[in-house]
Amino acid sequence: MKYDWHGYSAKLAQIKKSIEKSKLSGKNKRIIFDFEKYLITTGLSKPRVLKYLEILKSSALFNRSEIFLNNLVFLIYRNPIYK
């Protein structure tokens, strides 16, 4: 097991708590957490998952539409850098 020098596990737990306590709708929270599960199961690194969660949270707070968040998740998924 590798040591977590940069504390990404704690940072992931912190961003998850802040998403849960935020004023986002239940649907937006579900979209973010479902995408997080998908990212983890595909083997993405913790720093990359953390960055995506930060982007999705701030974007969802800026534009509260579920359609906007769904489109953003789709664009991240389709990005060739992601794969």
C-alpha atoms as a printed R data frame, in Angstrom:
   type eleno elety resid chain resno       x      y       z
1  ATOM     1    CA   MET     A     1   0.000  0.000   0.000
2  ATOM     2    CA   LYS     A     2   1.316  3.421  -0.941
3  ATOM     3    CA   TYR     A     3   1.439  6.236   1.576
4  ATOM     4    CA   ASP     A     4  -0.850  9.178   0.822
5  ATOM     5    CA   TRP     A     5   1.744 11.974   1.043
6  ATOM     6    CA   HIS     A     6  -0.573 14.707  -0.198
7  ATOM     7    CA   GLY     A     7  -3.623 13.710   1.848
8  ATOM     8    CA   TYR     A     8  -5.898 13.040  -1.130
9  ATOM     9    CA   SER     A     9  -8.057 10.592   0.842
10 ATOM    10    CA   ALA     A    10  -8.808 13.269   3.432
11 ATOM    11    CA   LYS     A    11  -9.403 15.867   0.723
12 ATOM    12    CA   LEU     A    12 -11.838 13.513  -1.049
13 ATOM    13    CA   ALA     A    13 -13.729 12.953   2.199
14 ATOM    14    CA   GLN     A    14 -13.834 16.714   2.781
15 ATOM    15    CA   ILE     A    15 -15.213 17.539  -0.692
16 ATOM    16    CA   LYS     A    16 -17.831 14.771  -0.342
17 ATOM    17    CA   LYS     A    17 -19.010 16.268   2.963
18 ATOM    18    CA   SER     A    18 -19.161 19.740   1.458
19 ATOM    19    CA   ILE     A    19 -21.235 18.436  -1.466
20 ATOM    20    CA   GLU     A    20 -23.610 16.653   0.924
21 ATOM    21    CA   LYS     A    21 -24.062 19.808   3.035
22 ATOM    22    CA   SER     A    22 -24.324 22.179   0.064
23 ATOM    23    CA   LYS     A    23 -27.525 23.734  -1.237
24 ATOM    24    CA   LEU     A    24 -27.466 21.601  -4.384
25 ATOM    25    CA   SER     A    25 -30.589 19.713  -5.352
26 ATOM    26    CA   GLY     A    26 -30.822 16.029  -4.600
27 ATOM    27    CA   LYS     A    27 -30.613 15.213  -8.298
28 ATOM    28    CA   ASN     A    28 -27.414 17.205  -8.753
29 ATOM    29    CA   LYS     A    29 -25.838 15.525  -5.737
30 ATOM    30    CA   ARG     A    30 -26.821 12.118  -7.097
31 ATOM    31    CA   ILE     A    31 -25.323 12.963 -10.520
32 ATOM    32    CA   ILE     A    32 -22.044 14.032  -8.908
33 ATOM    33    CA   PHE     A    33 -21.780 10.998  -6.626
34 ATOM    34    CA   ASP     A    34 -22.761  8.554  -9.378
35 ATOM    35    CA   PHE     A    35 -20.070 10.003 -11.613
36 ATOM    36    CA   GLU     A    36 -17.568  9.813  -8.752
37 ATOM    37    CA   LYS     A    37 -18.321  6.100  -8.326
38 ATOM    38    CA   TYR     A    38 -17.845  5.618 -12.053
39 ATOM    39    CA   LEU     A    39 -14.484  7.426 -12.012
40 ATOM    40    CA   ILE     A    40 -13.229  5.314  -9.120
41 ATOM    41    CA   THR     A    41 -14.329  2.041 -10.719
42 ATOM    42    CA   THR     A    42 -12.536  2.939 -13.950
43 ATOM    43    CA   GLY     A    43  -9.307  3.371 -11.984
44 ATOM    44    CA   LEU     A    44  -8.792  7.121 -12.136
45 ATOM    45    CA   SER     A    45  -6.336  8.508  -9.597
46 ATOM    46    CA   LYS     A    46  -7.540 10.237  -6.445
47 ATOM    47    CA   PRO     A    47  -6.183 13.643  -7.509
48 ATOM    48    CA   ARG     A    48  -8.098 13.455 -10.804
49 ATOM    49    CA   VAL     A    49 -11.323 12.364  -9.051
50 ATOM    50    CA   LEU     A    50 -10.869 15.198  -6.554
51 ATOM    51    CA   LYS     A    51 -10.425 17.738  -9.354
52 ATOM    52    CA   TYR     A    52 -13.562 16.523 -11.155
53 ATOM    53    CA   LEU     A    53 -15.609 16.698  -7.946
54 ATOM    54    CA   GLU     A    54 -14.422 20.260  -7.327
55 ATOM    55    CA   ILE     A    55 -15.295 21.276 -10.884
56 ATOM    56    CA   LEU     A    56 -18.717 19.622 -10.783
57 ATOM    57    CA   LYS     A    57 -19.586 21.126  -7.404
58 ATOM    58    CA   SER     A    58 -18.631 24.677  -8.359
59 ATOM    59    CA   SER     A    59 -20.358 24.355 -11.747
60 ATOM    60    CA   ALA     A    60 -23.521 22.989 -10.158
61 ATOM    61    CA   LEU     A    61 -23.577 25.838  -7.639
62 ATOM    62    CA   PHE     A    62 -23.131 28.356 -10.449
63 ATOM    63    CA   ASN     A    63 -25.811 26.859 -12.695
64 ATOM    64    CA   ARG     A    64 -28.339 24.794 -10.727
65 ATOM    65    CA   SER     A    65 -29.858 23.054 -13.752
66 ATOM    66    CA   GLU     A    66 -29.686 19.239 -13.799
67 ATOM    67    CA   ILE     A    67 -29.482 19.340 -17.594
68 ATOM    68    CA   PHE     A    68 -26.381 21.548 -17.410
69 ATOM    69    CA   LEU     A    69 -24.700 19.174 -14.958
70 ATOM    70    CA   ASN     A    70 -25.608 16.123 -17.052
71 ATOM    71    CA   ASN     A    71 -24.095 17.787 -20.113
72 ATOM    72    CA   LEU     A    72 -20.945 18.684 -18.188
73 ATOM    73    CA   VAL     A    73 -20.526 15.103 -16.981
74 ATOM    74    CA   PHE     A    74 -21.004 13.892 -20.554
75 ATOM    75    CA   LEU     A    75 -18.339 16.314 -21.827
76 ATOM    76    CA   ILE     A    76 -15.864 15.168 -19.174
77 ATOM    77    CA   TYR     A    77 -16.594 11.554 -20.060
78 ATOM    78    CA   ARG     A    78 -16.119 12.169 -23.790
79 ATOM    79    CA   ASN     A    79 -12.866 14.124 -23.364
80 ATOM    80    CA   PRO     A    80  -9.939 12.198 -24.921
81 ATOM    81    CA   ILE     A    81  -7.652 13.312 -22.059
82 ATOM    82    CA   TYR     A    82  -9.907 11.442 -19.615
83 ATOM    83    CA   LYS     A    83  -9.266  8.103 -21.313
